[in-house]
Amino acid sequence: MTAASLRLSEILPENKPLVSERTMPTLQGSLPPELANNVVRLYRECLRRATFIGKQQHNTELVVGMVRQQFKKHMNETDPEKIHKLKDDAARGLINHMLFESEKLTGRKVSQRS
């Protein structure tokens, strides 16, 4: 062992990671807990939104197929961190769609970026 590694091992506890497990804030808190905690319900809600968007744009099969493909591609994922990220991505898509529809109905922007 080198002197640098000895010092590092003295400073850091053995079981603590160098970087925190969650470096990005989660979007799942923006969804109802029954959606955020249940992948099947999240999948169904994504399919509902995809069907809605597809009917408006006359490409339902394509949009629903894309959602199915993404969930199917990751259905055997076991890494909790990766699953959390995938659920956040799905939540982000749902939230973006809800904001878009809300803006369309009210005729004004819900949020603006600087």
Jmol script that loads the backbone (N, CA, C; Angstrom):
load data "model"
ATOM      1  N   MET A   1       0.832  -1.196   0.000  1.00  0.00           N
ATOM      2  CA  MET A   1       0.000   0.000   0.000  1.00  0.00           C
ATOM      3  C   MET A   1       0.871   1.252   0.000  1.00  0.00           C
ATOM      4  N   THR A   2       0.400   2.252  -0.684  1.00  0.00           N
ATOM      5  CA  THR A   2       1.139   3.505  -0.710  1.00  0.00           C
ATOM      6  C   THR A   2       0.673   4.397   0.426  1.00  0.00           C
ATOM      7  N   ALA A   3       1.422   5.444   0.656  1.00  0.00           N
ATOM      8  CA  ALA A   3       1.064   6.384   1.724  1.00  0.00           C
ATOM      9  C   ALA A   3      -0.260   7.074   1.420  1.00  0.00           C
ATOM     10  N   ALA A   4      -0.500   7.368   0.133  1.00  0.00           N
ATOM     11  CA  ALA A   4      -1.750   8.035  -0.252  1.00  0.00           C
ATOM     12  C   ALA A   4      -2.950   7.140   0.012  1.00  0.00           C
ATOM     13  N   SER A   5      -2.836   5.844  -0.299  1.00  0.00           N
ATOM     14  CA  SER A   5      -3.967   4.947  -0.073  1.00  0.00           C
ATOM     15  C   SER A   5      -4.197   4.704   1.409  1.00  0.00           C
ATOM     16  N   LEU A   6      -3.128   4.726   2.192  1.00  0.00           N
ATOM     17  CA  LEU A   6      -3.288   4.588   3.637  1.00  0.00           C
ATOM     18  C   LEU A   6      -4.051   5.772   4.208  1.00  0.00           C
ATOM     19  N   ARG A   7      -3.690   6.944   3.781  1.00  0.00           N
ATOM     20  CA  ARG A   7      -4.379   8.132   4.268  1.00  0.00           C
ATOM     21  C   ARG A   7      -5.838   8.133   3.847  1.00  0.00           C
ATOM     22  N   LEU A   8      -6.118   7.732   2.627  1.00  0.00           N
ATOM     23  CA  LEU A   8      -7.490   7.692   2.139  1.00  0.00           C
ATOM     24  C   LEU A   8      -8.308   6.690   2.932  1.00  0.00           C
ATOM     25  N   SER A   9      -7.726   5.536   3.236  1.00  0.00           N
ATOM     26  CA  SER A   9      -8.466   4.534   4.001  1.00  0.00           C
ATOM     27  C   SER A   9      -8.685   4.970   5.440  1.00  0.00           C
ATOM     28  N   GLU A  10      -7.809   5.799   5.954  1.00  0.00           N
ATOM     29  CA  GLU A  10      -8.001   6.318   7.304  1.00  0.00           C
ATOM     30  C   GLU A  10      -9.132   7.335   7.356  1.00  0.00           C
ATOM     31  N   ILE A  11      -9.287   8.088   6.294  1.00  0.00           N
ATOM     32  CA  ILE A  11     -10.289   9.156   6.247  1.00  0.00           C
ATOM     33  C   ILE A  11     -11.680   8.604   5.968  1.00  0.00           C
ATOM     34  N   LEU A  12     -11.772   7.714   4.990  1.00  0.00           N
ATOM     35  CA  LEU A  12     -13.080   7.211   4.562  1.00  0.00           C
ATOM     36  C   LEU A  12     -13.470   5.959   5.330  1.00  0.00           C
ATOM     37  N   PRO A  13     -14.694   5.906   5.840  1.00  0.00           N
ATOM     38  CA  PRO A  13     -15.177   4.659   6.434  1.00  0.00           C
ATOM     39  C   PRO A  13     -15.271   3.587   5.357  1.00  0.00           C
ATOM     40  N   GLU A  14     -15.102   2.336   5.743  1.00  0.00           N
ATOM     41  CA  GLU A  14     -15.051   1.241   4.772  1.00  0.00           C
ATOM     42  C   GLU A  14     -16.337   1.070   3.975  1.00  0.00           C
ATOM     43  N   ASN A  15     -17.479   1.225   4.588  1.00  0.00           N
ATOM     44  CA  ASN A  15     -18.747   0.937   3.924  1.00  0.00           C
ATOM     45  C   ASN A  15     -19.397   2.142   3.263  1.00  0.00           C
ATOM     46  N   LYS A  16     -18.762   3.297   3.305  1.00  0.00           N
ATOM     47  CA  LYS A  16     -19.359   4.501   2.734  1.00  0.00           C
ATOM     48  C   LYS A  16     -18.848   4.709   1.316  1.00  0.00           C
ATOM     49  N   PRO A  17     -19.741   4.984   0.351  1.00  0.00           N
ATOM     50  CA  PRO A  17     -19.294   5.274  -1.014  1.00  0.00           C
ATOM     51  C   PRO A  17     -18.687   6.670  -1.094  1.00  0.00           C
ATOM     52  N   LEU A  18     -17.807   6.884  -2.082  1.00  0.00           N
ATOM     53  CA  LEU A  18     -17.210   8.199  -2.287  1.00  0.00           C
ATOM     54  C   LEU A  18     -18.258   9.225  -2.702  1.00  0.00           C
ATOM     55  N   VAL A  19     -19.193   8.818  -3.527  1.00  0.00           N
ATOM     56  CA  VAL A  19     -20.241   9.700  -4.033  1.00  0.00           C
ATOM     57  C   VAL A  19     -21.559   9.249  -3.437  1.00  0.00           C
ATOM     58  N   SER A  20     -22.422  10.204  -3.135  1.00  0.00           N
ATOM     59  CA  SER A  20     -23.715   9.810  -2.573  1.00  0.00           C
ATOM     60  C   SER A  20     -24.478   8.956  -3.575  1.00  0.00           C
ATOM     61  N   GLU A  21     -25.329   8.083  -3.061  1.00  0.00           N
ATOM     62  CA  GLU A  21     -26.044   7.155  -3.929  1.00  0.00           C
ATOM     63  C   GLU A  21     -26.976   7.881  -4.884  1.00  0.00           C
ATOM     64  N   ARG A  22     -27.585   8.959  -4.432  1.00  0.00           N
ATOM     65  CA  ARG A  22     -28.477   9.738  -5.300  1.00  0.00           C
ATOM     66  C   ARG A  22     -27.860  11.098  -5.511  1.00  0.00           C
ATOM     67  N   THR A  23     -27.353  11.318  -6.691  1.00  0.00           N
ATOM     68  CA  THR A  23     -26.752  12.607  -6.979  1.00  0.00           C
ATOM     69  C   THR A  23     -27.747  13.545  -7.644  1.00  0.00           C
ATOM     70  N   MET A  24     -28.809  13.016  -8.211  1.00  0.00           N
ATOM     71  CA  MET A  24     -29.815  13.843  -8.866  1.00  0.00           C
ATOM     72  C   MET A  24     -31.110  13.794  -8.070  1.00  0.00           C
ATOM     73  N   PRO A  25     -31.833  14.917  -8.031  1.00  0.00           N
ATOM     74  CA  PRO A  25     -33.128  14.882  -7.348  1.00  0.00           C
ATOM     75  C   PRO A  25     -34.097  13.982  -8.099  1.00  0.00           C
ATOM     76  N   THR A  26     -35.040  13.403  -7.376  1.00  0.00           N
ATOM     77  CA  THR A  26     -35.995  12.487  -7.988  1.00  0.00           C
ATOM     78  C   THR A  26     -37.261  13.220  -8.401  1.00  0.00           C
ATOM     79  N   LEU A  27     -37.861  12.782  -9.476  1.00  0.00           N
ATOM     80  CA  LEU A  27     -39.128  13.345  -9.933  1.00  0.00           C
ATOM     81  C   LEU A  27     -40.302  12.509  -9.474  1.00  0.00           C
ATOM     82  N   GLN A  28     -40.030  11.354  -8.900  1.00  0.00           N
ATOM     83  CA  GLN A  28     -41.111  10.460  -8.519  1.00  0.00           C
ATOM     84  C   GLN A  28     -41.982  11.055  -7.430  1.00  0.00           C
ATOM     85  N   GLY A  29     -41.448  11.989  -6.654  1.00  0.00           N
ATOM     86  CA  GLY A  29     -42.240  12.646  -5.627  1.00  0.00           C
ATOM     87  C   GLY A  29     -43.343  13.505  -6.206  1.00  0.00           C
ATOM     88  N   SER A  30     -43.220  13.878  -7.477  1.00  0.00           N
ATOM     89  CA  SER A  30     -44.236  14.689  -8.140  1.00  0.00           C
ATOM     90  C   SER A  30     -45.449  13.869  -8.544  1.00  0.00           C
ATOM     91  N   LEU A  31     -45.303  12.566  -8.570  1.00  0.00           N
ATOM     92  CA  LEU A  31     -46.399  11.674  -8.946  1.00  0.00           C
ATOM     93  C   LEU A  31     -47.080  11.144  -7.698  1.00  0.00           C
ATOM     94  N   PRO A  32     -48.335  10.733  -7.823  1.00  0.00           N
ATOM     95  CA  PRO A  32     -48.982  10.072  -6.684  1.00  0.00           C
ATOM     96  C   PRO A  32     -48.179   8.831  -6.291  1.00  0.00           C
ATOM     97  N   PRO A  33     -48.100   8.515  -4.989  1.00  0.00           N
ATOM     98  CA  PRO A  33     -47.269   7.381  -4.552  1.00  0.00           C
ATOM     99  C   PRO A  33     -47.665   6.054  -5.175  1.00  0.00           C
ATOM    100  N   GLU A  34     -48.951   5.874  -5.480  1.00  0.00           N
ATOM    101  CA  GLU A  34     -49.361   4.607  -6.090  1.00  0.00           C
ATOM    102  C   GLU A  34     -48.778   4.441  -7.487  1.00  0.00           C
ATOM    103  N   LEU A  35     -48.428   5.548  -8.158  1.00  0.00           N
ATOM    104  CA  LEU A  35     -47.764   5.465  -9.463  1.00  0.00           C
ATOM    105  C   LEU A  35     -46.256   5.346  -9.297  1.00  0.00           C
ATOM    106  N   ALA A  36     -45.698   6.174  -8.447  1.00  0.00           N
ATOM    107  CA  ALA A  36     -44.243   6.223  -8.299  1.00  0.00           C
ATOM    108  C   ALA A  36     -43.677   4.929  -7.729  1.00  0.00           C
ATOM    109  N   ASN A  37     -44.430   4.252  -6.878  1.00  0.00           N
ATOM    110  CA  ASN A  37     -43.919   3.052  -6.217  1.00  0.00           C
ATOM    111  C   ASN A  37     -44.266   1.762  -6.947  1.00  0.00           C
ATOM    112  N   ASN A  38     -45.091   1.820  -7.964  1.00  0.00           N
ATOM    113  CA  ASN A  38     -45.555   0.615  -8.633  1.00  0.00           C
ATOM    114  C   ASN A  38     -45.263   0.722 -10.128  1.00  0.00           C
ATOM    115  N   VAL A  39     -44.337  -0.076 -10.605  1.00  0.00           N
ATOM    116  CA  VAL A  39     -43.920  -0.007 -12.006  1.00  0.00           C
ATOM    117  C   VAL A  39     -45.064  -0.373 -12.944  1.00  0.00           C
ATOM    118  N   VAL A  40     -45.901  -1.337 -12.561  1.00  0.00           N
ATOM    119  CA  VAL A  40     -47.013  -1.758 -13.424  1.00  0.00           C
ATOM    120  C   VAL A  40     -47.996  -0.601 -13.614  1.00  0.00           C
ATOM    121  N   ARG A  41     -48.306   0.096 -12.541  1.00  0.00           N
ATOM    122  CA  ARG A  41     -49.218   1.243 -12.661  1.00  0.00           C
ATOM    123  C   ARG A  41     -48.591   2.367 -13.469  1.00  0.00           C
ATOM    124  N   LEU A  42     -47.306   2.585 -13.282  1.00  0.00           N
ATOM    125  CA  LEU A  42     -46.593   3.595 -14.059  1.00  0.00           C
ATOM    126  C   LEU A  42     -46.626   3.230 -15.539  1.00  0.00           C
ATOM    127  N   TYR A  43     -46.417   1.967 -15.843  1.00  0.00           N
ATOM    128  CA  TYR A  43     -46.477   1.471 -17.221  1.00  0.00           C
ATOM    129  C   TYR A  43     -47.864   1.708 -17.822  1.00  0.00           C
ATOM    130  N   ARG A  44     -48.904   1.373 -17.076  1.00  0.00           N
ATOM    131  CA  ARG A  44     -50.270   1.557 -17.575  1.00  0.00           C
ATOM    132  C   ARG A  44     -50.578   3.028 -17.825  1.00  0.00           C
ATOM    133  N   GLU A  45     -50.133   3.886 -16.920  1.00  0.00           N
ATOM    134  CA  GLU A  45     -50.380   5.320 -17.106  1.00  0.00           C
ATOM    135  C   GLU A  45     -49.619   5.844 -18.321  1.00  0.00           C
ATOM    136  N   CYS A  46     -48.403   5.364 -18.526  1.00  0.00           N
ATOM    137  CA  CYS A  46     -47.641   5.753 -19.719  1.00  0.00           C
ATOM    138  C   CYS A  46     -48.352   5.289 -20.985  1.00  0.00           C
ATOM    139  N   LEU A  47     -48.915   4.076 -20.955  1.00  0.00           N
ATOM    140  CA  LEU A  47     -49.666   3.582 -22.115  1.00  0.00           C
ATOM    141  C   LEU A  47     -50.911   4.425 -22.368  1.00  0.00           C
ATOM    142  N   ARG A  48     -51.603   4.826 -21.298  1.00  0.00           N
ATOM    143  CA  ARG A  48     -52.790   5.685 -21.464  1.00  0.00           C
ATOM    144  C   ARG A  48     -52.413   7.004 -22.132  1.00  0.00           C
ATOM    145  N   ARG A  49     -51.346   7.606 -21.642  1.00  0.00           N
ATOM    146  CA  ARG A  49     -50.893   8.884 -22.220  1.00  0.00           C
ATOM    147  C   ARG A  49     -50.443   8.698 -23.667  1.00  0.00           C
ATOM    148  N   ALA A  50     -49.765   7.602 -23.941  1.00  0.00           N
ATOM    149  CA  ALA A  50     -49.306   7.328 -25.305  1.00  0.00           C
ATOM    150  C   ALA A  50     -50.495   7.141 -26.240  1.00  0.00           C
ATOM    151  N   THR A  51     -51.533   6.460 -25.768  1.00  0.00           N
ATOM    152  CA  THR A  51     -52.738   6.267 -26.575  1.00  0.00           C
ATOM    153  C   THR A  51     -53.401   7.607 -26.849  1.00  0.00           C
ATOM    154  N   PHE A  52     -53.482   8.448 -25.836  1.00  0.00           N
ATOM    155  CA  PHE A  52     -54.087   9.769 -25.983  1.00  0.00           C
ATOM    156  C   PHE A  52     -53.324  10.600 -27.013  1.00  0.00           C
ATOM    157  N   ILE A  53     -52.003  10.643 -26.869  1.00  0.00           N
ATOM    158  CA  ILE A  53     -51.174  11.408 -27.808  1.00  0.00           C
ATOM    159  C   ILE A  53     -51.282  10.819 -29.208  1.00  0.00           C
ATOM    160  N   GLY A  54     -51.241   9.500 -29.300  1.00  0.00           N
ATOM    161  CA  GLY A  54     -51.312   8.828 -30.596  1.00  0.00           C
ATOM    162  C   GLY A  54     -52.607   9.113 -31.332  1.00  0.00           C
ATOM    163  N   LYS A  55     -53.716   9.160 -30.599  1.00  0.00           N
ATOM    164  CA  LYS A  55     -55.001   9.460 -31.240  1.00  0.00           C
ATOM    165  C   LYS A  55     -55.022  10.879 -31.781  1.00  0.00           C
ATOM    166  N   GLN A  56     -54.424  11.803 -31.059  1.00  0.00           N
ATOM    167  CA  GLN A  56     -54.383  13.191 -31.518  1.00  0.00           C
ATOM    168  C   GLN A  56     -53.509  13.342 -32.755  1.00  0.00           C
ATOM    169  N   GLN A  57     -52.437  12.580 -32.816  1.00  0.00           N
ATOM    170  CA  GLN A  57     -51.487  12.716 -33.917  1.00  0.00           C
ATOM    171  C   GLN A  57     -51.652  11.629 -34.977  1.00  0.00           C
ATOM    172  N   HIS A  58     -52.654  10.794 -34.804  1.00  0.00           N
ATOM    173  CA  HIS A  58     -52.976   9.716 -35.753  1.00  0.00           C
ATOM    174  C   HIS A  58     -51.821   8.732 -35.957  1.00  0.00           C
ATOM    175  N   ASN A  59     -51.109   8.440 -34.880  1.00  0.00           N
ATOM    176  CA  ASN A  59     -50.038   7.438 -34.933  1.00  0.00           C
ATOM    177  C   ASN A  59     -50.001   6.637 -33.630  1.00  0.00           C
ATOM    178  N   THR A  60     -51.165   6.202 -33.181  1.00  0.00           N
ATOM    179  CA  THR A  60     -51.306   5.514 -31.899  1.00  0.00           C
ATOM    180  C   THR A  60     -50.390   4.300 -31.799  1.00  0.00           C
ATOM    181  N   GLU A  61     -50.389   3.465 -32.820  1.00  0.00           N
ATOM    182  CA  GLU A  61     -49.581   2.238 -32.771  1.00  0.00           C
ATOM    183  C   GLU A  61     -48.102   2.543 -32.576  1.00  0.00           C
ATOM    184  N   LEU A  62     -47.614   3.566 -33.245  1.00  0.00           N
ATOM    185  CA  LEU A  62     -46.201   3.931 -33.142  1.00  0.00           C
ATOM    186  C   LEU A  62     -45.852   4.410 -31.731  1.00  0.00           C
ATOM    187  N   VAL A  63     -46.654   5.315 -31.180  1.00  0.00           N
ATOM    188  CA  VAL A  63     -46.355   5.885 -29.863  1.00  0.00           C
ATOM    189  C   VAL A  63     -46.485   4.828 -28.768  1.00  0.00           C
ATOM    190  N   VAL A  64     -47.561   4.048 -28.806  1.00  0.00           N
ATOM    191  CA  VAL A  64     -47.756   2.981 -27.817  1.00  0.00           C
ATOM    192  C   VAL A  64     -46.636   1.944 -27.950  1.00  0.00           C
ATOM    193  N   GLY A  65     -46.258   1.634 -29.170  1.00  0.00           N
ATOM    194  CA  GLY A  65     -45.169   0.686 -29.407  1.00  0.00           C
ATOM    195  C   GLY A  65     -43.847   1.157 -28.818  1.00  0.00           C
ATOM    196  N   MET A  66     -43.595   2.464 -28.901  1.00  0.00           N
ATOM    197  CA  MET A  66     -42.364   3.014 -28.332  1.00  0.00           C
ATOM    198  C   MET A  66     -42.349   2.864 -26.813  1.00  0.00           C
ATOM    199  N   VAL A  67     -43.492   3.131 -26.171  1.00  0.00           N
ATOM    200  CA  VAL A  67     -43.573   2.981 -24.712  1.00  0.00           C
ATOM    201  C   VAL A  67     -43.369   1.519 -24.332  1.00  0.00           C
ATOM    202  N   ARG A  68     -44.063   0.629 -25.024  1.00  0.00           N
ATOM    203  CA  ARG A  68     -43.926  -0.806 -24.734  1.00  0.00           C
ATOM    204  C   ARG A  68     -42.487  -1.268 -24.910  1.00  0.00           C
ATOM    205  N   GLN A  69     -41.863  -0.802 -25.984  1.00  0.00           N
ATOM    206  CA  GLN A  69     -40.490  -1.204 -26.277  1.00  0.00           C
ATOM    207  C   GLN A  69     -39.542  -0.781 -25.153  1.00  0.00           C
ATOM    208  N   GLN A  70     -39.693   0.438 -24.645  1.00  0.00           N
ATOM    209  CA  GLN A  70     -38.816   0.918 -23.581  1.00  0.00           C
ATOM    210  C   GLN A  70     -38.990   0.118 -22.293  1.00  0.00           C
ATOM    211  N   PHE A  71     -40.251  -0.157 -21.929  1.00  0.00           N
ATOM    212  CA  PHE A  71     -40.473  -0.936 -20.708  1.00  0.00           C
ATOM    213  C   PHE A  71     -39.993  -2.377 -20.887  1.00  0.00           C
ATOM    214  N   LYS A  72     -40.244  -2.950 -22.065  1.00  0.00           N
ATOM    215  CA  LYS A  72     -39.835  -4.336 -22.317  1.00  0.00           C
ATOM    216  C   LYS A  72     -38.306  -4.461 -22.336  1.00  0.00           C
ATOM    217  N   LYS A  73     -37.655  -3.456 -22.883  1.00  0.00           N
ATOM    218  CA  LYS A  73     -36.196  -3.455 -22.974  1.00  0.00           C
ATOM    219  C   LYS A  73     -35.549  -3.543 -21.587  1.00  0.00           C
ATOM    220  N   HIS A  74     -36.197  -2.950 -20.590  1.00  0.00           N
ATOM    221  CA  HIS A  74     -35.619  -2.883 -19.250  1.00  0.00           C
ATOM    222  C   HIS A  74     -36.355  -3.746 -18.232  1.00  0.00           C
ATOM    223  N   MET A  75     -37.193  -4.663 -18.682  1.00  0.00           N
ATOM    224  CA  MET A  75     -38.019  -5.437 -17.747  1.00  0.00           C
ATOM    225  C   MET A  75     -37.217  -6.364 -16.829  1.00  0.00           C
ATOM    226  N   ASN A  76     -36.023  -6.747 -17.221  1.00  0.00           N
ATOM    227  CA  ASN A  76     -35.215  -7.643 -16.390  1.00  0.00           C
ATOM    228  C   ASN A  76     -34.139  -6.908 -15.598  1.00  0.00           C
ATOM    229  N   GLU A  77     -34.244  -5.599 -15.540  1.00  0.00           N
ATOM    230  CA  GLU A  77     -33.261  -4.793 -14.808  1.00  0.00           C
ATOM    231  C   GLU A  77     -33.345  -5.093 -13.310  1.00  0.00           C
ATOM    232  N   THR A  78     -32.199  -5.307 -12.680  1.00  0.00           N
ATOM    233  CA  THR A  78     -32.180  -5.629 -11.248  1.00  0.00           C
ATOM    234  C   THR A  78     -31.449  -4.583 -10.415  1.00  0.00           C
ATOM    235  N   ASP A  79     -30.691  -3.714 -11.050  1.00  0.00           N
ATOM    236  CA  ASP A  79     -29.944  -2.692 -10.327  1.00  0.00           C
ATOM    237  C   ASP A  79     -30.906  -1.616  -9.806  1.00  0.00           C
ATOM    238  N   PRO A  80     -31.041  -1.474  -8.476  1.00  0.00           N
ATOM    239  CA  PRO A  80     -32.001  -0.513  -7.914  1.00  0.00           C
ATOM    240  C   PRO A  80     -31.763   0.923  -8.373  1.00  0.00           C
ATOM    241  N   GLU A  81     -30.497   1.308  -8.528  1.00  0.00           N
ATOM    242  CA  GLU A  81     -30.191   2.670  -8.972  1.00  0.00           C
ATOM    243  C   GLU A  81     -30.673   2.897 -10.407  1.00  0.00           C
ATOM    244  N   LYS A  82     -30.448   1.920 -11.268  1.00  0.00           N
ATOM    245  CA  LYS A  82     -30.882   2.013 -12.668  1.00  0.00           C
ATOM    246  C   LYS A  82     -32.414   2.023 -12.747  1.00  0.00           C
ATOM    247  N   ILE A  83     -33.066   1.189 -11.943  1.00  0.00           N
ATOM    248  CA  ILE A  83     -34.531   1.150 -11.914  1.00  0.00           C
ATOM    249  C   ILE A  83     -35.067   2.503 -11.476  1.00  0.00           C
ATOM    250  N   HIS A  84     -34.448   3.083 -10.471  1.00  0.00           N
ATOM    251  CA  HIS A  84     -34.864   4.399  -9.983  1.00  0.00           C
ATOM    252  C   HIS A  84     -34.748   5.441 -11.092  1.00  0.00           C
ATOM    253  N   LYS A  85     -33.644   5.402 -11.852  1.00  0.00           N
ATOM    254  CA  LYS A  85     -33.449   6.346 -12.955  1.00  0.00           C
ATOM    255  C   LYS A  85     -34.501   6.138 -14.042  1.00  0.00           C
ATOM    256  N   LEU A  86     -34.789   4.890 -14.374  1.00  0.00           N
ATOM    257  CA  LEU A  86     -35.788   4.600 -15.402  1.00  0.00           C
ATOM    258  C   LEU A  86     -37.175   5.073 -14.975  1.00  0.00           C
ATOM    259  N   LYS A  87     -37.497   4.871 -13.702  1.00  0.00           N
ATOM    260  CA  LYS A  87     -38.782   5.346 -13.193  1.00  0.00           C
ATOM    261  C   LYS A  87     -38.844   6.871 -13.220  1.00  0.00           C
ATOM    262  N   ASP A  88     -37.726   7.524 -12.916  1.00  0.00           N
ATOM    263  CA  ASP A  88     -37.674   8.985 -13.007  1.00  0.00           C
ATOM    264  C   ASP A  88     -37.895   9.454 -14.442  1.00  0.00           C
ATOM    265  N   ASP A  89     -37.295   8.754 -15.396  1.00  0.00           N
ATOM    266  CA  ASP A  89     -37.480   9.115 -16.804  1.00  0.00           C
ATOM    267  C   ASP A  89     -38.945   8.996 -17.215  1.00  0.00           C
ATOM    268  N   ALA A  90     -39.594   7.920 -16.783  1.00  0.00           N
ATOM    269  CA  ALA A  90     -41.016   7.735 -17.093  1.00  0.00           C
ATOM    270  C   ALA A  90     -41.849   8.819 -16.416  1.00  0.00           C
ATOM    271  N   ALA A  91     -41.519   9.139 -15.173  1.00  0.00           N
ATOM    272  CA  ALA A  91     -42.238  10.195 -14.448  1.00  0.00           C
ATOM    273  C   ALA A  91     -42.063  11.532 -15.154  1.00  0.00           C
ATOM    274  N   ARG A  92     -40.859  11.812 -15.629  1.00  0.00           N
ATOM    275  CA  ARG A  92     -40.590  13.060 -16.348  1.00  0.00           C
ATOM    276  C   ARG A  92     -41.452  13.155 -17.603  1.00  0.00           C
ATOM    277  N   GLY A  93     -41.577  12.052 -18.316  1.00  0.00           N
ATOM    278  CA  GLY A  93     -42.420  12.045 -19.509  1.00  0.00           C
ATOM    279  C   GLY A  93     -43.875  12.322 -19.184  1.00  0.00           C
ATOM    280  N   LEU A  94     -44.380  11.705 -18.120  1.00  0.00           N
ATOM    281  CA  LEU A  94     -45.770  11.941 -17.717  1.00  0.00           C
ATOM    282  C   LEU A  94     -45.984  13.387 -17.288  1.00  0.00           C
ATOM    283  N   ILE A  95     -45.068  13.913 -16.500  1.00  0.00           N
ATOM    284  CA  ILE A  95     -45.197  15.288 -16.019  1.00  0.00           C
ATOM    285  C   ILE A  95     -45.132  16.271 -17.182  1.00  0.00           C
ATOM    286  N   ASN A  96     -44.218  16.055 -18.111  1.00  0.00           N
ATOM    287  CA  ASN A  96     -44.122  16.933 -19.279  1.00  0.00           C
ATOM    288  C   ASN A  96     -45.415  16.927 -20.078  1.00  0.00           C
ATOM    289  N   HIS A  97     -46.004  15.743 -20.245  1.00  0.00           N
ATOM    290  CA  HIS A  97     -47.249  15.667 -20.996  1.00  0.00           C
ATOM    291  C   HIS A  97     -48.373  16.388 -20.263  1.00  0.00           C
ATOM    292  N   MET A  98     -48.450  16.216 -18.941  1.00  0.00           N
ATOM    293  CA  MET A  98     -49.497  16.893 -18.170  1.00  0.00           C
ATOM    294  C   MET A  98     -49.332  18.410 -18.238  1.00  0.00           C
ATOM    295  N   LEU A  99     -48.093  18.897 -18.159  1.00  0.00           N
ATOM    296  CA  LEU A  99     -47.851  20.333 -18.270  1.00  0.00           C
ATOM    297  C   LEU A  99     -48.231  20.850 -19.651  1.00  0.00           C
ATOM    298  N   PHE A 100     -47.867  20.103 -20.675  1.00  0.00           N
ATOM    299  CA  PHE A 100     -48.193  20.491 -22.044  1.00  0.00           C
ATOM    300  C   PHE A 100     -49.700  20.597 -22.234  1.00  0.00           C
ATOM    301  N   GLU A 101     -50.437  19.596 -21.762  1.00  0.00           N
ATOM    302  CA  GLU A 101     -51.898  19.614 -21.889  1.00  0.00           C
ATOM    303  C   GLU A 101     -52.506  20.752 -21.078  1.00  0.00           C
ATOM    304  N   SER A 102     -51.961  21.009 -19.906  1.00  0.00           N
ATOM    305  CA  SER A 102     -52.455  22.102 -19.072  1.00  0.00           C
ATOM    306  C   SER A 102     -52.236  23.445 -19.759  1.00  0.00           C
ATOM    307  N   GLU A 103     -51.064  23.621 -20.347  1.00  0.00           N
ATOM    308  CA  GLU A 103     -50.769  24.860 -21.067  1.00  0.00           C
ATOM    309  C   GLU A 103     -51.685  25.031 -22.269  1.00  0.00           C
ATOM    310  N   LYS A 104     -51.981  23.935 -22.932  1.00  0.00           N
ATOM    311  CA  LYS A 104     -52.867  23.990 -24.095  1.00  0.00           C
ATOM    312  C   LYS A 104     -54.277  24.410 -23.680  1.00  0.00           C
ATOM    313  N   LEU A 105     -54.758  23.871 -22.564  1.00  0.00           N
ATOM    314  CA  LEU A 105     -56.111  24.183 -22.100  1.00  0.00           C
ATOM    315  C   LEU A 105     -56.231  25.618 -21.595  1.00  0.00           C
ATOM    316  N   THR A 106     -55.228  26.085 -20.866  1.00  0.00           N
ATOM    317  CA  THR A 106     -55.311  27.421 -20.277  1.00  0.00           C
ATOM    318  C   THR A 106     -54.807  28.507 -21.212  1.00  0.00           C
ATOM    319  N   GLY A 107     -54.001  28.137 -22.180  1.00  0.00           N
ATOM    320  CA  GLY A 107     -53.463  29.120 -23.113  1.00  0.00           C
ATOM    321  C   GLY A 107     -52.284  29.896 -22.558  1.00  0.00           C
ATOM    322  N   ARG A 108     -51.729  29.463 -21.438  1.00  0.00           N
ATOM    323  CA  ARG A 108     -50.563  30.149 -20.882  1.00  0.00           C
ATOM    324  C   ARG A 108     -49.551  29.130 -20.380  1.00  0.00           C
ATOM    325  N   LYS A 109     -48.319  29.588 -20.261  1.00  0.00           N
ATOM    326  CA  LYS A 109     -47.235  28.721 -19.800  1.00  0.00           C
ATOM    327  C   LYS A 109     -47.379  28.451 -18.313  1.00  0.00           C
ATOM    328  N   VAL A 110     -47.174  27.189 -17.922  1.00  0.00           N
ATOM    329  CA  VAL A 110     -47.215  26.819 -16.514  1.00  0.00           C
ATOM    330  C   VAL A 110     -45.898  27.183 -15.852  1.00  0.00           C
ATOM    331  N   SER A 111     -44.793  26.931 -16.529  1.00  0.00           N
ATOM    332  CA  SER A 111     -43.478  27.262 -15.976  1.00  0.00           C
ATOM    333  C   SER A 111     -42.598  27.791 -17.093  1.00  0.00           C
ATOM    334  N   GLN A 112     -41.719  28.701 -16.736  1.00  0.00           N
ATOM    335  CA  GLN A 112     -40.788  29.256 -17.709  1.00  0.00           C
ATOM    336  C   GLN A 112     -39.382  29.084 -17.192  1.00  0.00           C
ATOM    337  N   ARG A 113     -38.461  28.806 -18.092  1.00  0.00           N
ATOM    338  CA  ARG A 113     -37.045  28.710 -17.723  1.00  0.00           C
ATOM    339  C   ARG A 113     -36.372  30.020 -18.068  1.00  0.00           C
ATOM    340  N   SER A 114     -35.422  30.416 -17.243  1.00  0.00           N
ATOM    341  CA  SER A 114     -34.690  31.670 -17.472  1.00  0.00           C
ATOM    342  C   SER A 114     -33.538  31.451 -18.402  1.00  0.00           C
TER     343      SER A 114
END
end "model"
wireframe off; spacefill off
backbone 0.3
color backbone group
